[in-house]
Amino acid sequence: MPTFPCGSIWTGSLDINIGFGPEYPILYARRTTTQFGPTVLLTLQAEENTNIKIYLPRRYAEGFDDQDIEDINEGGKI
């Protein structure tokens, strides 16, 4: 997989318009710890040659189990 520039953004800055807006395929997921505690870091494809990383808020990160993360990283869907 080619490597493209990747920056971190806030989840609130994603343009969400279900059915009409852009889609953000999840390319990679991993568990990490920030100053706010454990979370999941997702790498999303924002545009053809641009990836973005987002740290999920705890309430969403708690919904991912180890199998979900493994499935994402193997190209599967959760």
C-alpha positions in Angstrom: 0.0 0.0 0.0 1.5 3.4 -0.9 2.2 5.9 1.8 0.5 9.3 1.6 0.7 12.4 3.8 -1.3 11.9 6.9 -2.4 14.4 9.6 -4.5 14.1 12.7 -7.9 15.8 12.8 -10.8 16.1 15.3 -13.7 13.8 14.6 -16.0 16.8 14.6 -14.2 18.2 11.5 -15.3 15.2 9.3 -17.9 16.2 6.8 -20.7 13.7 7.6 -23.8 13.7 5.4 -25.0 10.2 5.3 -25.8 9.1 1.8 -24.7 12.3 0.2 -21.3 13.3 1.7 -17.9 11.8 1.4 -17.1 8.4 2.7 -14.0 7.7 4.8 -12.9 4.1 4.4 -11.0 2.8 7.4 -7.5 1.7 6.3 -6.0 0.8 9.7 -6.9 0.7 13.4 -4.9 0.4 16.5 -5.2 0.8 20.3 -3.3 3.6 21.9 -3.2 5.7 25.0 -3.5 9.5 25.0 -3.4 12.0 27.9 -7.2 11.3 28.2 -6.8 7.5 28.5 -7.1 4.5 26.2 -8.6 5.0 22.8 -8.6 3.7 19.2 -6.6 5.5 16.5 -8.1 5.1 13.0 -6.4 5.9 9.7 -9.0 6.9 7.2 -8.8 7.6 3.5 -10.0 11.2 3.0 -9.3 11.6 -0.7 -7.5 9.5 -3.3 -4.0 10.4 -2.1 -4.7 11.7 1.4 -5.1 9.8 4.6 -6.2 11.2 8.0 -5.9 9.9 11.5 -8.5 10.4 14.2 -8.5 9.5 17.8 -11.9 8.2 18.7 -13.6 9.6 21.8 -13.7 7.0 24.6 -17.4 6.3 24.2 -16.8 5.2 20.6 -13.4 3.5 21.3 -15.0 1.2 23.9 -17.2 -0.2 21.2 -14.2 -1.8 19.4 -13.0 -5.1 20.6 -9.7 -6.8 19.6 -11.5 -8.8 16.9 -13.0 -5.6 15.3 -9.5 -4.1 15.1 -8.0 -7.3 13.6 -10.8 -7.4 11.0 -10.2 -3.8 10.0 -6.5 -4.4 9.6 -7.1 -7.5 7.5 -9.3 -5.5 5.1 -12.6 -6.8 6.5 -15.5 -4.9 7.7 -17.0 -4.7 11.2 
